[in-house]
């Protein structure tokens, strides 16, 4: 039996004998088939098909409203552009006229009546007057109106009797063709079976022809990137393979996979990298998505899998995963975090396919775990360790190093060098110092730190890595503030408003005191306010040691202000105000917790936080 021909026969038949039921297991392509038929019939103007999902609808009135909304939308869509504009204007005029006539109180006329009428018009539902009928249009443009109710089993109305009764109203009372889509195996209750007999005149049972569905999806894909539809058609067999190996019937997820991979295709073709490997990247991407998100065959949620290393049992169901280095850190991060980074993906492509002579070190830091050769471990790993000690590895490279060492230990693979995690942490400090001194810039970090992927001895290192980006930000903020001080407050305070820093360190204390001493009263006031507005007590940026050091230097600052021997009376007042309010900075966390606000220089109304 050809399901599509049976549906078309039902739509084309003038006699209305009841509703048509299309049933089958979830994911077999019922909705997709119906959507394609509706799209074709609407475009060909052979009928006016409204597809309405019952998923989440919780009342009969909500169902009726959705039907009316779809009916009106189709009706307006059949009008020409100018006619649609005119209809909207007429709707407003009619709405206003009805409101004026119905809302003006006796004796109220003229402008007052118009005012009252307009007020009522704004809340008047003109579309409430429209009645849903079995046809749409007039004369030559007249079409049958057909309602498709999808996801019957997922409607939030508990009584199937009530749902079927509401649907039957359209069939019997309004003589409208109705198609119901459901997985009957998921519907319980005698009331459903009883009322189904009264409503449904014919049932079509759909079994999945997944090969045809996949071919259809590929052939009809609405591409945004030129050539992507042809790419999918050419690789339909590979798509079928990964779908079959997923052991699911989840066509919706497959469609999502193909839609998401279009971004990969667009970035890949833009630069022309080794195009022959892209089909395997599609296969691997699909496998990784299914591994990460697809429920098992019993409908249970997907088990938590480590996408970076595939350490879980059963991951061998995809025999071609990672073929030709087709697994990418970027896409894995996209799958797990939901963030796509086209620039980073391009860099990965360059490293994998554009550079033909990569060193063992580069391969160790770039390739996925299963893509490495023994040489990458024997030669590349020790080199990476040495570079980490010297502070020559980026944060992401250090994360990759530690994760791969953990994986090697998990698989009992010999590691050619003993790693000292404290020396790695010392290397991070060296790198941070170089960044502070402007000798290098760390590339943007993209990898997620999971302590489960770190050996037990690396837990403290994981914490340092988690703080590293904030420390870089802190270093940059510190330089901004020093530049601000060097400009003697001539730059607006807003440029450094609410900056976070690790600590009020000794060097920063000395620079501040020098600039404060040399400043006039205007600049003194501004740089004092700027310092007190900085944040040195955030746990995300500062350790307890940092906070203690900050406190010590604020105490020294108060002593410095007391020791200033200014003859200028205004300068003396500023010094007094500054030093009497500085202690509040020492206890700012408690102030924040208590909901209090500090007020600086109230006698001058200079600044209120």
PyMOL commands that set and color helices and strands:
alter all, ss='L'
color gray80, all
select helices_A, chain A and resi 3-12+30-43+60-77+81-103+110-121+126-129+139-141+152-154+160-173+184-186+190-199+210-219+228-234+236-245+251-271+275-293+315-317+323-325+329-337+342-354+360-366+369-371+374-389+395-410+421-436+451-453+456-486+493-496+506-518+521-533+544-563+569-586+588-594+602-604
alter helices_A, ss='H'
color red, helices_A
select strands_A, chain A and resi 19-23+48-53+135-136+143-150+177-182+200-205+599-600+607-608
alter strands_A, ss='S'
color yellow, strands_A
deselect
rebuild
show_as cartoon
